[in-house]
């Protein structure tokens, strides 16, 4: 019994403690939290041994912000298209690219609508009746009131055109901003990034092995069981 326990302890001393998430423990953790977060498969990634391999791994390691559903590498935010291509999902990259084109068209339409509405409204207002025109004073108050009435109607029409352009442009812009470029939920984005990071870690020398010590209880027996997983 004592000999078996010493064997287990020796194994434990020769293996990194992967239950921790610090870099010193040889592991990186992408935590997925918030509503709907799934915790069935741990997003832990074992890092390669210290040296050039680990440096290269950390340089290309994908980090995910689940709150914003955003991926980044080395502090640089990845576009949805770049992220899905990096994790070798061209189907998702194509869908993300389509959404990006939709956003571009809507934003462009918003700008053009605003410009056209403003220009048209300005032209209409510019053509409003000039109340200082000598013709407005030919018949005294009657002709002057008619000029004021025409000026008011034309100015109102031009203002309505400008206002309509602003409303339509704002609606198109809001629609564009509400279209997410990422086509996966945050939990799926974390899963894709984790799979990519694990492959990257193996490429640079990480074994991916994990040794866990679990309590084993049975009638007349109490001890530890070592479980090695990959």
N, C-alpha and C positions, 0 to 999 in steps of 0.2 A: 504493500500500500504506500509506504513512504517512498519507495523507489519510483513508483508510477507518478506520484505527485511531483517528484523532482524532475522527471522527464517533461511533464507538462509545463513546469516553471521554466525550464531551460528553453523550451520552444517559445514560450512567451517572451523571454528576454531577447531572442534573436529575431523577432518580428516587430515591425513598427506598430504602434498602438493606433489603429485606424479608426477608432471610435471617436477621435477628436477631429476638429475641423481646422486646426491651425496648420500653417505651412510647415512649421517645425516637425509636425507629426507625419509629414509626407502626404498630405491629403488636402484637397480643395473641396469646398462644399458650396453648391448653388442651392440656396434655400428658396422653396416655393411656398409662399404664404398668402393669406387672404381668402376671400370667399371662393369656394369651389376648389381650393388647393387639394391635390392628391398626394398622399404620403406613402403609397404602397411600395414604390420602388425608390430607394434612397438615391438622391442625385449626387452622391459622393464620387469623387474622382481621385484615384491614387496617382500621385506625382512620380515622375522618374527620379532616379537617384540624383544627388547633387552633382552639378557639373554642367557641361555644354548642353546635354540633353534636356535638363530641367530648364535651363535658360531659354532654349528654343521653344519648349513647351509653354512656358509662361508668356513668351512673346506672342504666340498664336492662340492662346487659350481664350475661348469665347465666354464672356460673362453675360448674364441675363438679369435684367431688372424686371421681375414679374409684375410689379405694380404698373409699369408703363408698357410692358410687353415689348421690351427693347433689348437688342443684343449689341455688344461692343467687343472690340479687340484692342488691347493696348490703350484703352482710354478713348478710342475712336469709335463712334457709333456706326454700326453697320446698317445699310439700307436693308429692307426686307428681301429684295432681290439678291443682294450679295450674301445675306445670311443663309437663305435656302440653297443657293448654289454651293456655299461653303460646306454645308452639311449634306450635300449630294442629294438634294430633293428638287430636281429641275421642274417637276410638276407643280410644286408649290411656288417655285420661283416664277413660273409662267403666270400663275394666278396673281401673285403679288405685282408683277409687271403690268398686268391688265388693270389692276386697281390704281397703280401709279398713273397710267395713261388716263384713266377716268378722272382722277384728281386734277391732272394737268389741263384736260379739256374743260372741266368745270371752272377752274380758276381762271383760265383764259377767257371763257365765256363771261365770267363775272367782270373781269377788267374791261372787256369790249362793251358789255352792256352798260357799265357805268360811264364809260367814255362817250358812247353813242347817246345815251339818255341826257347826259350833261350838255353835250354839244347841241342836240336838237332843242332842248329846253332853252338854252342860251340864245339860239337863233330866233325862236318864237318870241322870247322876251325882248330881244333886240328890235324886233319888228312891231312892237306895240305902238299904239297911237301916241304921238308926242303931244302932250297937253299944252305945250307952248307954241304949237303950230298956229300961225295967224288965222287959219281957217276955223280954229276953235272959238274965235271971238267974233265971227261974222254976225251971228244972231244973238249975241249976248250970252246970257246964262244957258239958254237952250242948247246952243251949239257947244258950249264949253262942257256942259253936263254929258252930252253925247260923247265927246272926246274922252272924258274921264271914264265913262262906262266902258268904252271900247278898250281903253288902256288897262283897266282893271281885269276885264275878261281875258285879254291876251296874256297879261302877266300871270294870272291864275293858271291858265292853260299851260304856259311854259313851266311854271313851278311844279304843276302836277306831273308833267313829263319827266322833269328832273327827279322828283320824288319817287315815281314809279321805277325809274332806272336804278336808283339807289336801293330800293326794296328788292328788286329782282337780282341785282348784283350781290347784295348781302345774302340772299337766299341761296344762290349758286355757290358762294364762297363757304357758307355754313355747311352745305351739303358735301362739298369737297373735303372740308376738314373733318367731317364725321365719318368718312370712309377710311377705315384702318388699313395701312399698308400690309401689316402682318395678317396672314390668313389663318394662323393657328392661335388657339387660346394660349394664355401664358403658361399653363401646365405642360402643354404639348411643346411649346417653344423651349422650355427648360429640359424636357426629355430629349429633344433633338440635339440641343447643345451638349447635354451630358454624354450622349452616345458619341458625338463628334470628339469631345474632350477625352473620353476614354480611349478611343482609337488613336488620337494624337499622343496620349501618354504612352500607350504601348509602342507606338512608332519610335518614341525617344527612350525606350528602355524600361518602362514601368511593367511590372509583372501582372499587376491587377489582382494579386492574391490577397486574401483577407483571412486572418486568424482570429476567431472569436472564442471566448471562454464563457461557457454557459454552466449554470449550476445544475447538478444532476442529483436528484433526490429519489430514494427508493427505500423500501423497508430494510432497515439495518445498514443503509449505505448513504453516505453524503460526500460529495466531491465535486470536481470540475470536469467538464467535457470540452475538449478542444475541437472546433469545427473549422475546417479550411475550405474557403469558397473562392471562386474565380469570377 
